[in-house]
Amino acid sequence: MTGTALGAQLLGTQPAGATGTALGPHSTGQPTVTSLAVADPGSLIQSVDWVAIAPPLIAALAALAVLVTDLFLPERHKKLLGGLAVAGLALALIALLPLTGGSPRATFCAQNVTGATDTAGCSYVADHFALVFQLLALGGALIAALLSTHTVEDEKLPGGEYWFLLLSSATGAALLPASRDLATLVIALEVASLPAFALVALRRDGRGAEAALKFFLSSVTATAVMLLGIGFVYAASGSLHLGAVADGLEHAPAQLKPLAEAGAVLTLVGFAFKVAAVPFHFWVPDTYIGAPLPVAGYLSVVGKAAGLSGLALVTTIAFRPYAHSWGLVLAVLAAATMTVGNVGALRQRFDTRYSAVRLLAWSSVAQAGYLLVPLAAAGYAPTGTDPLGATAAYALIYGVVNLGAFGVVAAVGRRSGAGVDDFRGLFARRRWTALALAFFLLCLAGLPPGVIGLFGKVVVFRAAVDAGLGWLAVVMAANVVVALYYYLLWTARLFAPAAGAGEQPAGAAPAVERRLPASLAVTLGLTASAAVVLSVAPQLVLQVVGGTLF
């Protein structure tokens, strides 16, 4: 059949020159009409829900605006690009507000997907899960952008390229938690990752290129493994939509079971790399040291949130038939990740260059282990419970305090490769900066007055216990105690006398805090205020634990 004839049949008309006669085995020679016309042709045209896709769309438009503006802006006005990027991210955050009430909004739907109900056949769904992680991704990118304003100027980084790459990566990170098919997940993950490679390489001191190369090679390998796994899953299930994948895997023929299981394992490997779970964590310390400091903070929060949301989606929705298998795998990964991260932090010498960033890097690996605990619990949780709320709550808490800690490191001095010992006596020199860092470290450790950090660890611990993972709860408790050592040791240095400093001469004026650049002051003020407010009113973030996210 020619293309003209096929098109004519679909439209219910006859092509020119056609007789309209269809002869079959028992044909009488009379013309018959076979109509394949769609009852409602308008249903083939989807109406895009612009409100639902507004957050990542605004970030993408801001990235394009920065790229075009950079072409025409004189060199002396390049600082305005940072303000444009910050404004774009702020608007993207505001665009989340119309989505907070009512039922989830979905778009790009294919209702003929096998087993599709409600939003199961949609590629983009703005539900509670997506909104929480979009808040984390866009909010973390906004704080990183504020932190970057001073760094771009101080380290003479190319402003146009820097802001475009940061906004592009934030777009992918915001798109990923709303993705509901494997193709969109992969595209969003790579949109978040590829600009990050270039951001790491923007430093011109030699470390940036080496760090970016390690990051790139290891990430590309993980992506290739993940794509192979997705191919296996598609072959076994016959679909890319997450809900339909679960139905396909559950009813897959026996001969395809090994292929489906291998695909699930390979897919998890790719997302485990993005989360920096052991043994896919080896890129973290060197990458954080070689990258500009705001980029390291961005990767530790937004990059981790993107990988974590993707991992949660593929496990709890697509791989639901294998819940106990991936639940055990994630439990082992969580235990290994938090243990290796804390051991690496304990082995870190405080008197070496870059030891402050390296310690935060190992700390972020350990924190990734805590974040994986509720995901593992989701594989064992009884029907009606949703441990993912604990992961979302802890991720929000971790994002605020960890970016604040990176901001303090930037304030003390990143270009000289600040070590932990450089923070000795910081309280005497920069009183408020030292108090902010002490509060952030206590939140990460889970000690008062960092109450929000304590509550975050409690909800994660409870998720493991409720799911029957008592051994994992014990491992977590032991690691929390171990982590207290290096967090408290760093905190103590803030209030210790400076090395070689004698007693203050009689009548001398007390040491005062030097003025910080405006961008750094705003960053520290925002993160410290958010951490204090959450410690006073933890229900603002812990309320996501009580309800379902999907």
C-alpha positions in Angstrom: 0.0 0.0 0.0 1.3 3.4 -0.9 1.6 6.2 1.5 -1.2 8.1 -0.3 -3.5 5.1 0.0 -2.7 4.6 3.7 -3.2 8.3 4.5 -6.5 8.2 2.6 -7.7 5.2 4.6 -6.8 6.9 7.9 -8.8 9.9 6.9 -11.7 7.8 5.6 -11.3 9.0 2.0 -10.2 7.4 -1.3 -7.0 8.4 -3.2 -7.3 9.6 -6.7 -7.7 6.7 -9.1 -8.9 4.2 -6.5 -11.9 2.1 -7.4 -13.0 1.6 -3.8 -13.4 -2.1 -4.4 -11.9 -4.6 -2.0 -12.0 -8.2 -3.3 -11.8 -11.0 -0.7 -12.2 -14.7 -0.8 -16.0 -14.4 -0.9 -16.2 -11.0 -2.6 -19.2 -10.3 -4.7 -17.4 -7.6 -6.6 -19.4 -4.9 -4.9 -17.4 -2.0 -3.6 -16.8 -2.0 0.1 -15.5 0.8 2.3 -13.1 0.2 5.1 -12.9 3.2 7.3 -10.0 3.6 9.7 -11.0 7.2 10.6 -10.3 8.4 14.1 -13.6 9.2 15.8 -12.2 12.4 17.3 -9.2 13.7 15.3 -8.7 16.5 17.8 -7.8 13.9 20.4 -4.5 13.3 18.6 -3.4 16.9 19.4 -2.3 17.2 23.0 -2.8 20.4 24.9 0.3 21.2 26.9 -0.2 22.1 30.6 2.1 25.1 30.7 1.5 25.6 34.4 2.7 22.1 35.2 6.0 22.5 33.2 6.6 26.1 34.1 9.4 25.5 36.7 11.9 23.7 34.4 10.7 25.8 31.5 11.5 29.1 33.1 14.9 27.8 34.1 15.6 26.8 30.5 14.4 30.1 29.1 16.6 31.9 31.6 19.6 29.9 30.4 18.8 30.9 26.8 18.4 34.5 27.9 21.8 34.5 29.5 23.4 32.9 26.5 21.9 35.5 24.1 22.5 38.5 26.4 26.1 37.5 26.8 26.7 38.0 23.0 25.7 41.6 23.1 26.6 42.8 26.6 29.8 44.8 27.0 32.5 43.3 29.1 32.1 45.9 31.9 28.4 44.9 32.3 28.9 41.1 32.4 28.1 41.2 36.2 24.5 41.6 35.2 24.4 38.1 33.9 24.6 36.8 37.5 21.5 38.8 38.4 19.6 37.5 35.4 20.4 34.0 36.4 19.4 34.5 40.0 16.1 36.2 38.8 15.4 33.3 36.5 15.8 30.7 39.3 13.7 32.8 41.7 10.9 32.9 39.1 11.2 29.2 38.6 10.7 28.7 42.3 7.7 31.0 42.4 6.2 28.9 39.5 5.9 26.0 42.0 3.3 27.8 44.0 0.3 27.2 41.7 1.1 23.5 41.8 1.0 23.1 45.5 -2.8 22.8 45.9 -5.2 20.2 44.5 -4.5 17.0 42.6 -1.4 16.3 40.5 -1.2 17.8 37.1 0.1 15.8 34.2 0.9 16.5 30.5 2.4 14.7 27.5 0.1 11.8 28.1 -0.5 8.7 25.9 -3.7 7.1 27.2 -3.3 4.0 25.0 -0.4 2.8 27.1 -1.1 -0.7 28.4 -2.3 -0.5 31.9 -2.5 3.3 32.0 -4.8 4.8 34.5 -5.1 8.4 35.4 -1.5 9.7 35.0 0.2 6.3 34.5 0.5 7.0 30.7 1.9 10.5 31.1 5.5 11.5 30.6 5.4 14.5 33.0 3.6 14.5 36.3 3.7 17.4 38.8 2.8 15.5 42.0 3.9 16.0 45.6 7.1 14.0 44.9 8.1 16.1 41.9 7.3 19.4 43.8 9.5 18.5 46.8 12.5 17.6 44.7 12.0 20.5 42.3 12.0 22.8 45.3 15.3 21.2 46.4 16.8 21.4 42.9 15.8 24.9 42.1 16.3 26.2 45.6 19.8 24.6 45.8 20.6 26.1 42.4 19.5 29.5 43.6 21.8 29.3 46.6 24.6 28.1 44.5 24.0 31.0 42.1 24.2 33.5 44.9 27.4 31.9 46.1 28.8 32.0 42.6 28.4 35.7 42.1 31.5 36.4 44.1 33.4 33.4 42.8 32.9 34.1 39.1 34.4 37.6 39.6 37.1 36.5 42.1 38.4 33.5 40.0 37.8 35.3 36.7 35.6 32.6 35.3 33.8 33.2 32.0 30.5 34.6 33.2 28.2 33.9 30.2 29.3 30.3 30.0 29.2 29.7 33.7 25.6 31.0 34.2 24.3 29.3 31.1 25.7 25.9 32.2 24.4 26.3 35.8 20.9 27.1 34.6 21.0 24.3 32.0 22.0 21.8 34.7 19.3 23.1 37.0 16.7 22.7 34.2 17.5 19.0 34.0 17.5 18.5 37.7 14.0 20.1 37.9 12.7 18.0 35.0 13.9 14.7 36.4 11.6 14.2 39.4 8.5 14.9 37.2 9.6 12.4 34.5 7.5 9.3 34.3 9.0 7.4 31.5 12.5 5.9 31.1 13.4 8.0 28.0 12.5 11.3 29.7 14.4 10.2 32.8 17.6 9.6 30.9 17.3 12.8 28.9 16.7 14.8 32.1 19.6 13.1 33.9 22.0 13.9 31.1 20.8 17.5 30.8 21.6 17.8 34.5 25.0 16.0 34.2 26.6 17.3 31.0 26.7 21.0 31.9 28.1 19.9 35.3 31.2 18.4 33.6 31.9 21.8 31.9 31.3 23.7 35.1 33.9 21.6 36.9 36.4 22.3 34.1 36.0 26.1 34.1 38.8 26.6 36.7 42.1 27.4 34.9 44.5 26.1 37.5 45.0 22.6 36.1 42.9 20.9 38.9 39.7 21.7 37.1 40.5 19.9 33.9 41.7 16.8 35.8 38.7 16.7 38.0 36.3 17.2 35.0 38.0 14.4 33.1 37.6 12.0 36.0 34.0 13.1 36.5 33.2 12.8 32.8 34.8 9.4 32.2 33.2 7.7 35.2 29.8 9.3 34.6 29.8 8.4 30.9 30.6 4.8 31.8 27.7 4.7 34.4 25.4 6.2 31.8 26.3 3.6 29.2 25.6 0.8 31.7 22.3 2.4 32.6 21.3 2.7 29.0 22.1 -1.0 28.4 19.9 -1.8 31.4 17.0 0.3 30.1 17.3 -1.4 26.8 16.9 -4.8 28.5 14.0 -3.5 30.6 12.2 -2.2 27.5 12.7 -5.5 25.7 11.2 -7.5 28.6 8.3 -5.1 29.4 7.5 -3.6 26.0 7.1 -0.1 27.4 9.0 2.9 28.6 6.3 4.4 30.9 7.2 3.5 34.5 3.7 2.2 35.4 3.5 0.1 32.3 7.0 -1.2 32.8 5.9 -2.5 36.2 2.9 -4.3 34.7 5.1 -5.7 31.9 7.8 -7.0 34.2 5.1 -8.6 36.4 3.6 -10.5 33.5 6.8 -11.1 31.5 7.3 -14.6 30.0 9.6 -16.9 32.0 12.3 -16.8 29.3 12.5 -13.0 29.6 12.9 -12.9 33.4 16.7 -13.1 33.5 16.8 -10.3 30.9 14.5 -8.1 33.0 16.4 -8.7 36.2 19.7 -7.9 34.6 18.2 -4.7 33.1 17.0 -3.6 36.5 20.4 -4.2 38.1 22.2 -2.2 35.4 19.7 0.6 35.5 20.2 0.9 39.3 24.0 1.1 38.8 23.7 4.3 36.7 21.5 6.1 39.3 23.7 4.8 42.1 26.7 6.7 40.5 24.7 9.9 40.4 23.9 9.5 44.1 27.6 8.8 44.9 26.8 5.5 46.5 29.6 3.1 47.3 31.4 1.7 45.2 30.5 4.4 42.7 31.7 7.3 44.9 35.4 7.5 44.0 35.0 10.6 41.8 33.6 12.8 44.6 36.7 14.0 46.6 38.8 14.9 43.6 35.9 16.5 41.7 34.9 18.7 44.6 38.5 19.9 45.1 39.0 20.7 41.4 35.6 22.4 40.8 34.8 26.0 41.8 33.4 25.9 45.3 29.8 26.8 44.4 29.9 24.0 41.8 31.1 21.6 44.4 28.2 22.7 46.7 25.8 22.4 43.8 26.9 18.8 43.0 26.7 17.8 46.6 23.0 18.9 46.9 21.4 19.4 43.5 23.3 16.6 41.7 22.6 14.2 44.5 18.9 15.2 44.6 18.6 14.5 40.9 20.1 11.1 41.1 18.1 10.3 44.3 14.8 11.2 42.7 15.5 9.1 39.6 16.5 6.2 41.8 13.3 6.5 43.8 11.1 6.6 40.6 12.6 3.6 38.9 12.6 1.5 42.0 9.2 2.3 43.6 7.2 2.5 40.3 9.0 0.7 37.5 10.7 -2.1 39.4 7.9 -2.6 41.9 7.6 -6.4 41.2 11.2 -6.8 42.4 10.7 -4.7 45.6 12.4 -7.1 48.0 15.3 -7.6 45.7 16.2 -4.0 45.2 15.2 -3.2 48.8 18.0 -5.5 50.0 20.5 -4.2 47.4 19.8 -0.6 48.5 20.0 -1.5 52.2 23.5 -3.0 51.6 24.5 0.1 49.5 23.2 2.4 52.2 25.2 0.7 55.0 28.4 0.5 52.9 28.0 4.2 51.7 27.6 5.7 55.1 30.4 3.6 56.6 32.9 4.3 53.8 32.0 8.0 53.8 32.6 8.3 57.6 35.8 6.3 57.5 37.1 8.5 54.7 36.3 11.6 56.7 38.0 10.2 59.8 41.2 9.6 57.8 41.3 13.1 56.6 44.1 15.2 58.0 43.1 18.7 59.1 46.5 20.4 58.4 46.5 19.8 54.6 45.4 22.1 51.8 41.8 21.6 50.6 41.1 19.4 53.7 37.9 21.5 54.4 36.4 20.7 51.0 37.6 17.1 51.1 36.0 16.6 54.5 32.7 18.0 53.2 33.1 15.6 50.2 33.4 12.5 52.4 30.6 13.9 54.6 28.4 14.1 51.5 29.1 10.5 50.7 28.1 9.5 54.2 24.9 11.6 54.0 24.1 9.8 50.7 24.0 6.6 52.8 21.5 8.1 55.2 19.4 9.2 52.2 19.3 5.7 50.8 17.9 4.2 54.0 14.2 5.2 53.4 14.5 4.1 49.8 15.6 0.6 51.0 12.8 0.6 53.5 10.3 1.3 50.6 11.1 -2.2 49.3 9.9 -3.8 52.6 7.3 -1.3 53.8 3.8 -2.7 54.3 1.0 -1.5 52.0 -0.3 2.0 53.0 3.0 3.4 54.2 5.4 5.6 52.2 9.0 5.8 53.6 9.9 8.1 50.7 8.7 11.0 52.7 11.6 10.5 55.1 14.1 10.7 52.2 12.4 13.9 50.9 12.5 15.6 54.3 16.1 14.6 55.0 17.2 15.8 51.5 15.6 19.2 52.1 17.4 19.5 55.5 20.7 18.3 54.2 20.5 20.7 51.2 20.1 23.8 53.3 22.8 23.1 55.9 25.4 21.6 53.4 25.2 24.6 51.0 25.6 26.8 54.1 28.7 25.0 55.1 30.1 25.4 51.6 29.3 29.1 51.8 31.3 29.5 55.0 34.3 27.7 53.3 34.0 30.2 50.5 34.0 33.1 53.0 37.1 31.9 54.8 39.1 31.5 51.6 38.8 29.0 48.8 41.4 30.1 46.4 44.2 29.4 48.9 42.9 25.8 49.4 41.6 26.3 52.9 42.3 23.4 55.3 40.3 22.7 58.4 43.1 24.1 60.6 42.6 27.5 58.8 39.3 27.7 60.7 41.1 27.7 64.1 40.1 30.8 66.0 37.5 31.9 63.4 35.2 33.1 66.1 37.7 35.7 67.2 38.0 37.0 63.6 34.6 36.5 62.1 32.1 35.9 64.9 28.9 35.4 62.9 30.5 33.4 60.2 31.9 31.0 62.9 28.6 30.7 64.6 26.9 29.9 61.3 29.4 27.2 60.5 29.1 25.7 64.0 25.3 25.6 63.6 25.6 23.9 60.1 28.0 21.3 61.4 25.8 20.5 64.4 22.8 20.1 62.1 24.8 17.7 60.0 25.8 15.8 63.1 22.3 15.8 64.5 23.1 17.6 67.8 21.2 20.4 69.5 20.8 23.3 68.8 20.8 21.8 65.3 17.4 20.3 66.1 16.3 19.9 62.5 19.3 17.7 61.8 18.4 15.5 64.8 14.7 15.2 63.6 15.9 14.3 60.1 18.0 11.4 61.3 15.2 10.3 63.6 12.6 10.0 60.8 15.2 8.1 58.6 16.0 5.8 61.5 12.2 5.2 62.1 11.7 4.4 58.5 14.3 1.6 58.7 12.8 0.2 62.0 9.2 0.3 60.7 10.2 -1.6 57.6 11.8 -4.4 59.7 15.4 -3.4 58.8 16.7 -3.4 62.3 20.3 -4.3 61.3 20.4 -1.3 59.0 19.1 1.0 61.8 21.9 -0.3 64.0 24.5 0.4 61.3 23.1 3.9 60.9 23.2 4.6 64.6 26.8 3.5 64.8 27.7 5.7 61.9 26.0 8.7 63.4 28.1 8.3 66.5 31.3 8.0 64.5 30.5 11.1 62.5 30.2 13.1 65.7 33.9 13.0 66.1 35.0 14.9 63.0 32.0 17.3 63.1 32.7 18.2 66.7 36.5 18.4 66.1 35.9 20.9 63.3 33.4 22.9 65.5 35.9 23.0 68.4 38.5 24.6 66.1 36.2 27.5 65.4 36.4 28.6 69.1 40.0 27.6 69.8 42.8 30.2 70.0 44.5 30.8 66.7 47.8 28.9 66.2 50.7 30.9 67.6 48.4 33.7 68.9 49.3 35.1 72.3 47.1 36.8 74.7 45.4 39.9 73.6 47.2 43.1 74.8 45.6 45.1 77.5 43.4 47.8 76.2 43.3 46.3 72.6 40.0 46.5 70.8 38.2 43.2 70.5 38.5 41.4 67.2 35.5 42.0 64.9 34.3 40.3 61.8 35.4 41.7 58.5 32.8 42.6 56.0 31.9 39.8 53.6 31.0 40.3 49.9 27.3 40.9 49.6 26.6 37.7 47.7 28.4 35.6 50.4 26.6 37.5 53.2 23.2 36.9 51.5 24.0 33.2 51.0 25.0 32.7 54.7 22.0 34.7 55.9 19.5 32.7 53.8 20.9 29.3 54.7 21.4 30.1 58.4 18.0 31.6 58.7 16.4 28.7 57.0 18.2 26.2 59.3 17.2 28.2 62.4 13.6 28.5 61.3 13.4 24.7 60.6 14.9 23.9 63.9 12.3 26.1 65.7 9.4 24.8 63.5 10.5 21.4 62.1 7.0 20.6 61.0 7.5 22.9 58.0 9.6 20.2 56.4 8.7 17.1 58.3 5.1 17.3 57.2 6.1 15.5 54.0 6.8 12.4 56.1 3.2 11.9 57.0 1.5 11.7 53.6 2.1 9.9 50.4 4.2 11.6 47.7 2.6 9.8 44.7 
